[in-house]
Amino acid sequence: MKVLLVEDDPMIGENIQIALEDEEILVDWLRNGDAAENALHEHCYDALLLDLSLPQRDGLAILRALRSRGDALPVLIMTARDTVPQRVLGLQSGADDYLVKPFDLDELLARLHALVRRARGSIDPCYQHGDIMINTSTRQVNNSQGQVIVSSREWAILDALIARPGAILSRSQLEQKLFGWSSEIESNAIEVYIHGLRKKLGQKFIINVRGVGYMVEKTG
């Protein structure tokens, strides 16, 4: 999972970033509205954690612009604006959920995972193909012999593919799931991690559509 965190308070932002990275969630942390708007145009995310009181551009303006262009990216507002009218305004502007500061980081993580699962249109978090069973909630991967251990970066690719079974994801799309926007990307990184996954899950589990990208098969 890759998340855009927009928070100008350094202490709050750092604590959230640490909590997300402890869950092996890839985080781009930005501190002002203009930078966030640019990132949303240029990069692909699974969710947006958005403060409302931001330098340069208010969080509500970012949210409204996102929804006006038809982007259904899950958005969780984090703010100290705690009156009922303010919460209603945030939800009416297109937010999917709302947390009032200060909040518990465990609750933030739980709400984030729920938003992403809901956006994927799947109540059942499990993907099964042949003897491979993958639970996206617990991040467990099993085959007929038992649990399969995958690295955090292997998981990032696997999670992106099983979120859209039957859809072909390009190398560029997978790179965006694997690396932060400021990270240096090794030229053969995607191929290396897919090779590792195929060794663990079978050569035919991830399909290479030559010249286009990679996919996993639909189930059911």
N, C-alpha and C positions, 0 to 999 in steps of 0.2 A: 504494500500500500504506500502511496505517495501523497503527502498532505502539504498544503500551503498554510502556514501559520502567519497571521498578520497581527502583530502585537507590538506596541511601541514601548511598553514597560519592560526594561531589561531583565528585572528579576522574575517577573511572571513569565516572560517569553522563554528565558533560560530553563526555568523549572518545567514548563510544558515540553520544550524540546527534549530535555533529558528523559522525561516520562515516555514520550513517544519513541525515542530511539531505544530505550530499554525494551520496548515492545517490538523492536526491529522495524519500526515504521520510518520510512524516509521522509525527512522534513526539510522544506525550504522555509526559513524564517525571515520575514521582511518586517520593517518597522515603520513604513509610511504608506499612505494610500496610493500614491502615484506608482511606486515600485510594485505594489500588489496588482494594480490594474495592468501594468505591462507584463507581469509574470503570467497572469491569467490569459492574456492574448497569445503568449509565446510558448507556454508549456501545458502539459497534461497532468491533471491531479485527480485523485479519487475523492478528495473532500477539501473544504476550506474552513479553517478555524479563524473567525473574524472578530476582531475588536471593533467597536463602533467609533470611539474617540481617537482618531488618528491624525497625525500631521499631514498636510497637503491635500488629502481627500478623505472625507468622512466614510466610515464603514457602510452606512446606509446607501451612499451614492455608489459605492462599489457593487453592493448587492443589487441595487436597482438596475445598474448598467448590465450586470451579468444576466439577470432575468430578461431584460428587454431584448437581448440578442438571442434568446431562446436557449441559453445554457442551463441545463438541469443539474449542474454540479451540486452535490450535497453541501449545505452551508450550516455551520453551527456558530451562532453568535455568542461571544463572551464579552460581557460588559458590566459596568457598575450602574448602568441606567436600570433601576430596579422597580420603577413604578409600573402598574398594570398597563396604562396607555402606551408607555415606551415599549413594553414587551409586545403588545398587540401590534404596534407600528412595525417592529422588526419582523414579526411573522407575516404581516400583510405585505411587507416589501419583498417577501420571497424566502425568508429563512426557513430552514427545516426544523431547527431546534434552537433553544435559548438557554444559556447558563449565566446566572448572575454571580459576579465576583463578590467575595472570594468563594471558590468552589473546590471540591475535592477532586484530585487528579484521577482517582479511580473512577469517579462518576463521569468525568470528561472522556476517559478512554472507553467506557461502556457505551456512552451515547454516540461516540464517533463510530465504533464498530457497528452499532445498530443502524446508523444512518447509511453507512456504506453497504451493508447487507440489503437494506430496503431499496437503495438505489439500483442495486443489481437485480432487483425483482425476484429475489429468492428467499423464501422463509426457511427452507431447508439449506443449511450451509454446506451440505455434503455433495461432492462430485464423485461419481463412481464410473469407472470404465474397465471392464474385465475384472481382474483381481486387484486393481488399484482403487483405494478409497482415500479421499482427501477431505478433511474437515477444515473449512476456512476459519471457523470460530476458535478451534483449539490448535490449529496449525499442525495437525497430525496427519502424517502420510503413512498408509499401510498397504502392504501387498500380502500375498498368501503366506509369506514367511513371518509376517509381523510388522513392526514399525520400521519405517525407512527414515533415516536421518538426512535432512537436507540443510544446506547452509542458508544463511539469511538472504544472500543474493540469489541463490537458486530458488528460494521461496518467492522472492519478488517477481521473478519471471513466471514461475508456476502459477502464482496467484493471479497475475495479469491474464494468463492464457485461459485458466478455468473460469474466470469471471465472464468470459465471452466465448463459450465453446462453439465451434463452427465458424468463428470469425478469424480472419487472417490478420495478425498483428505484424507490422513491419519492424525491421530492425530498429528504426528510429523510435517507434512507439515503445518498444521494449527497453531501449536505452533510457527513455524518460522515466520508466518505472524503476530502473535500476540505480540511477545516479541523480544526485542533486543538480540543479541548474548551473551551479558553479564548479562542479566536479570535472576533473579531466577524465575523458573516456578513452579506454584502450581500444584499439581498432578491432580486436578479435574477442572482446569481452563476452558478447552475447553468445557467440559460438562456443566459447569455453564452458559457460554455465549450462547451456543446452546439452552439450556433450556429457557433462556430469550428470544431468538429470536423466538422460537416456540410459546411461550406465546403471542407474538405480531403478528406473521405472520401465525400462524396455526401449529398444530402438524405435519402435513404432508408436510410442505414446505421444511424442511431439512430432507433428508432421511438418516437413519442410516443403513449402510451396515455392519452387525455384524462382528466384528473381522477385518474389513478392514478400514473403515473410514466413511466419510460423503459426501453427494452430493446434488445438486439440479437438477431437471429435465431439459432436453433440451426443448426449446420452438420452435414453428414454425414447 
